[in-house]
Amino acid sequence: MFFYFSTNMAVRVEGGVWRHEQCQECGKGYRYYVKKAVTRSRQAPYNLNKSGAERAARKAAEKALAKRFDTEVEPVPCPTCGGYQAAMVPAVFAERFRWVSRAFTAALCLAAILFAVAGMLVYELLGMANRKDQFSKDWFVISVLVPAFCVAVLPLILLKVYQRQQAALFHPNLDIPQEERLALGRQLAELAADETLTHEA
């Protein structure tokens, strides 16, 4: 008999960078501090070479952290005028319409349950049809699967259409009040030219 065991070596890496922006609305420069953390793990088979597994986990975490800094966009508006930059719009939309993603996930789970129930019902009805020869397969499809499809899949389609429609129409500098954007910008950012301001990391 073959036995295998290993130790999971997890490493958490944190880091922070200053991001500089030139506001596309008012032309002022501003900056904000971004902190991120990434955890990666590697296995040490039979508890051997745990230090090597830890080094590999750290290297993977540092690489993932660098990738996050390079690719992720932070939705921080200008502290002078409250304007969001064009690259930030998708991130602002995802934040403001997070409920759509959650509703889509819930509808997807509901669809899976409904299709499972419909499948079991069709299986039972097919068994009755084979025994009593009273129903046809076409009747099963029309009476069970089509309603199940409408109830389960239609909300998913409507949510996805609504999400894309709202994303196409969404403009944070028009849809979000300036006072709200200014308050957030002044909380998270500072003017790049004002070196007397400090950021609490």
Number of C-alpha atoms within 10 A of each C-alpha: 2 3 5 6 10 13 16 16 20 17 20 14 18 12 13 13 12 12 16 15 18 14 20 13 15 12 12 16 18 22 22 22 17 15 11 13 14 18 16 18 19 20 20 18 14 12 14 12 13 18 12 14 22 20 17 19 23 22 15 19 22 21 13 17 20 14 11 14 17 9 8 10 16 16 20 26 30 32 24 21 19 25 22 22 18 14 11 16 19 16 15 20 17 14 11 12 14 11 11 15 14 11 14 18 13 12 19 16 12 15 21 13 13 18 18 13 14 18 15 12 15 18 13 12 18 18 12 13 15 12 9 9 10 10 13 12 12 8 10 17 13 11 12 17 18 13 13 20 15 12 16 20 18 14 17 19 12 12 16 15 12 13 17 12 11 13 15 9 9 16 16 22 18 9 9 14 11 15 11 11 22 19 15 17 25 18 14 19 23 23 20 16 11 10 8 7 11 10 12 6 8
